[in-house]
Structures are given as C-alpha cells and as structure tokens.
Amino acid sequence: DAKTTQPTSMDCAEGRAANLPCNHSTISGNEYVYWYRQIHSQGPQYIIHGLKNNETNEMASLIITEDRKSSTLILPHATLRDTAVYYCIVRSLDYNAGGTSYGKLTFGQGTILTVHP
Amino acid sequence: NAGVTQTPKFQVLKTGQSMTLQCAQDMNHNSMYWYRQDPGMGLRLIYYSASEGTTDKGEVPNGYNVSRLNKREFSLRLESAAPSQTSVYFCASSERLARSLSYEQYFGPGTRLTVT
C-alpha cells in the first residue's frame, strides 16, 4: 500500500472550514484514499473514501488531485467536536491465502486537528 | 443495532496471566480485525479474519491467538501477558461495499489493558 504524508498538527477556528492535506505520491491506480478520525482514544470512525473523483457526504468532502498524488479532506463548518486525530490511508483490496478479499487498514501518525472557539 | 461491541472495557493483568478479549458485531459483516494502539501511535493490525472460518496474522501477531467463533464473534487471547502488551485493543469489522471495490471499517470502543 502507498505511504501517506500528513502534517503533524493543524488548528482551525470553530465555524470555519478545516482543510486537511495528505500526500500520497506513490499511489497506484487501484488504490483508494480513505479518511478516518479518532476522537480522544475512542475507536476510529470512518469519514469518507474515494478513488479519483471528488466525494461528498454528510460529514465531509474529499478532493483528490487529477494526478491522484494528493488529496484534501474538507470539514466545511468545523465544530469543537471535530477535534480529533485524522488519518489518511491509501490502500487497495487485500486477499488472504484462500483468495477471500478483505479490507485491513494501515494507520500512520495522522494529523491532530484542534478546533478553537 | 449496537455495531461493534467489546468486553471488557478495562483490564489489569499481572505478567504471565492469560485472558481473552471478546468482540461481537451485529452488522452481518464477513471480515473482522484486531488492532492495538500504543500511546501516541497509530493502530497496528494484530490478526484478521477475512471471513468466517479463516484467520490470518497481521503486522504484530506475536504473543496473541484469535478465534473466529462464528460470523458475529472474534476473540483475541493473550496466553501469557507481558508488560509490552499494555495497550488499547480495538476490534473492527467490515464488508465489501456493493458499489465499489472498497471497504468501510467499523470500530468498537476499545479495551484498555495494563500488564504489570
């Protein structure tokens, strides 16, 4: 799986958009970009994923560059409850020895996002 | 719909003791996973079960065993606990999304284990 590079930490004012960058310059054609977050030692929470098109859901938007070497997670109106560690993960489908597909994730250090009042 | 549940939430063991961490999911997912997270670190995969009846080693399997009891339950056993196994343990499950060749993983709340 391609490695990712994220800033260690970022700050954002409450109510403003939070834009979290991720570099994945070695991404290959069949690898997806996933974003998860972890709020204060809780279990990680899925946010969004994409392959090459931009994606939006009720939580966030994901912008993937045309060459797919980087992406940005956008939280449009950050709140204090969005303070968390955000993980950008790039991966393809995995298969076990029996040929069954599954979806393990490899977590890096992530970006600590702090939303200020 | 409880999602992924884990028991216990907290546990303190002495070196050499054994215990089993329990995990269950009610989303009818095929795949289940055990991760550990050390302070200030990302999660690392211990074992996974791609489907009922199969288990495979992840990144850090030494000192652990797993059992996929049925489709719902996936347990993690420490046979002889060591201080290096002090960590937060997360269980997760996933299913292949119909509309894409990708997975979304759902995580449990974690078990905080201290080995003294």
Contacts between the chains, C-beta under 8 A, distances in Angstrom:
chain1	res1	chain2	res2	distance
A	30	B	101	7.6
A	32	B	100	7.8
A	32	B	101	8.0
A	32	B	102	4.9
A	34	B	102	7.7
A	36	B	105	7.8
A	41	B	88	6.6
A	41	B	110	7.0
A	42	B	109	6.4
A	42	B	110	7.1
A	43	B	4	7.5
A	43	B	90	5.2
A	43	B	92	7.4
A	43	B	107	3.1
A	43	B	108	5.4
A	43	B	109	5.5
A	43	B	110	5.6
A	44	B	43	6.9
A	44	B	90	7.4
A	44	B	92	7.9
A	44	B	105	7.6
A	44	B	107	5.0
A	45	B	107	7.1
A	46	B	104	4.9
A	46	B	105	6.4
A	46	B	106	7.1
A	49	B	102	5.8
A	49	B	104	7.1
A	51	B	100	7.2
A	51	B	102	7.7
A	87	B	42	6.7
A	93	B	101	5.5
A	93	B	102	7.5
A	93	B	103	7.9
A	95	B	50	7.9
A	96	B	50	4.4
A	96	B	54	6.1
A	96	B	56	5.1
A	97	B	56	7.0
A	98	B	50	7.5
A	98	B	54	6.0
A	100	B	30	7.9
A	100	B	50	4.2
A	100	B	51	4.9
A	100	B	54	6.5
A	101	B	50	7.1
A	101	B	96	6.2
A	102	B	30	7.7
A	102	B	31	4.3
A	102	B	48	6.4
A	102	B	50	3.8
A	102	B	51	7.6
A	102	B	94	7.2
A	102	B	103	7.2
A	103	B	31	6.3
A	103	B	94	4.7
A	103	B	96	7.2
A	103	B	102	7.1
A	103	B	103	2.7
A	103	B	104	7.9
A	103	B	105	6.3
A	104	B	33	6.2
A	104	B	45	5.4
A	104	B	48	5.6
A	104	B	58	6.8
A	105	B	43	7.4
A	105	B	45	7.6
A	105	B	105	6.1
A	106	B	45	7.4
A	106	B	59	7.8
A	107	B	35	7.9
A	107	B	42	3.3
A	107	B	43	4.4
A	107	B	44	7.4
A	108	B	42	5.4
A	109	B	41	7.5
A	109	B	42	5.8
A	110	B	42	6.3
